[in-house]
Amino acid sequence: MWSTYRHPKTTYNLCIKDRLQVYHTLINFYANLQKKVNDFLEQKRLQFTRFYFLNDSQFLDLLMRVNTHRDINVYINLLFSGA
């Protein structure tokens, strides 16, 4: 993919042999990855329904903060009203 970075014009990159197949493979890979992330988040939300009050990026940040023992107080007001 270095050539794509060096030559960002689409027409140049599509003329390279099998480049279109590489792009389709990457698109399928990222679509599959996104589906797995959404399934993971849904599984966690089913365990504790208050997580539905967070959007996906907030929820991922919360999960990262918990795993690194960082402060999660920024999300308490979103999870519990009046807290």
HUJOKA-V466767 format. One record per residue. PHI is phi in whole degrees, 0 to 359 (none if undefined). OMEGA is omega in degrees with one decimal (* if undefined). Layout:
PHI/OMEGA  PHI/OMEGA
This chain:
none/178.9  300/179.8  295/177.1  294/177.7  293/-177.8  288/-179.2  234/-172.9  286/179.8  289/-174.9  297/-176.8  296/177.9  297/-175.3  288/179.1  285/178.3  281/178.4  287/-176.3  303/176.8  64/-178.5  292/179.6  297/177.3  295/177.4  297/178.6  298/178.9  297/177.6  297/178.9  294/178.4  298/178.6  295/179.0  298/-178.6  290/175.7  294/177.3  294/178.3  297/178.5  297/178.3  296/179.4  293/177.4  295/178.2  297/177.0  296/178.8  297/179.9  296/178.4  296/178.5  297/178.3  292/179.8  292/177.3  291/178.6  287/179.9  216/-169.0  293/177.8  296/178.9  294/176.5  292/178.3  283/179.3  257/172.7  282/-172.8  299/-178.5  292/176.8  295/-178.7  293/177.0  296/177.7  296/177.2  299/179.7  297/177.6  292/179.3  295/-180.0  294/-178.3  289/179.7  257/178.3  61/174.7  270/-176.2  292/179.5  251/-177.2  298/-179.4  295/-178.0  258/-178.2  297/-179.7  295/178.4  285/-177.7  279/-175.7  232/179.3  288/179.2  80/-179.9  274/*
